[in-house]
Amino acid sequence: MIVLKAPGATRTMMVSFRKGDYIIEELRELFKREGIDAALITAGIGSFDICNLHTITGTTLPPKDRYFTLEGPIECGSLLGTVAGGEPHIHVVVDHVGEDRVYVGHLEPGSRCLYRVELGITVLDGVRTKRVVDPETQLIDIVSAEE
């Protein structure tokens, strides 16, 4: 287990996306502008008209992913995730209204807000992180960038 503690206070933000905003791309810009390296995406709801996802496809290592696109309307019941090295990693639960089918996966760039997407973000000021790939398993971990 790896534990990364914020040395001081945390900042909390509520971010509200508007129709046509691209979620991952806008978050990357926000994190860069605000100097945010590490954060927790603690809540999220909204709707998409384009939702790009990837999911795991099996239980063997290295993991294999499947990428796909849903086109709306798509209702989002939950967005949760982490930010390491300024890069968001968000898991979503969405209902593809036209298919009457629920999907769970990792939100990918190109996912676009239909009406609103709202996120709660807790910023871990003073924490510097990075994602590293284990060469044997190909699993990705968040570690301190200070080491």
Protein Blocks (a to p, Z undefined) as FASTA:
>chain_A
ZZdddfbdcddddddddehiafklmmmmmmmmnopabdcdfbdcdddfbdcddddfbfbd
cddddddddddddddfbdcdddeehiacdddddddfklopacdddddehiacfkbccddd
dddehiacdddddfklopacdddfkZZ
